[in-house]
Amino acid sequence: MSTPQVADRTPSSPVVRALRLLARLWLGISLAFAGISHLSFARQDFQAQVPAWVPLPEDFVVLASGVVEIVLGAALLVAPLRWLPIVGVIAALFFVAVFPGNIGQWREGVDAFGLDTDAKRFVRLFFQPVLIAVALWSTGGWSWLRARVRR
């Protein structure tokens, strides 16, 4: 039985394939857990993070983003290999879309999830690009996007 190919069909070592799989599974589980927390035990903390300039009710934003996170997390865990690059791109776009909320939390000095100083909230901003990169790398989204740009 042969080893399954990575989603973007790029030749890579078994170690790289294993790292990509672990990163994708970690991201999927993390997103699903975050989504569940949006809908349940951390709902108020997430409501506090919705920037004041968002023209929708805070609870709606929290519930909707929680559902999206659960769906994205599940897709990262169970999507067929041929769909993983698209799922990765969608996850990366989601991380881009919620980034203004992280900036808002820092700018407005909102305490939530142990982020109780401006320094902690500022440092958190640098993790969002990492999440974007992990979503694209672990699913083959980078290669998929490059192939689309070349056409």
Salt bridges, closest charged atoms under 4 A:
ASP8 OD1 - ARG20 NH2 3.60
ASP59 OD2 - ARG43 NH2 2.50
GLU69 OE1 - HIS38 ND1 2.96
ASP111 OD1 - ARG121 NH1 2.63
ASP116 OD1 - LYS120 NZ 2.96
ASP118 OD1 - ARG121 NH2 2.79
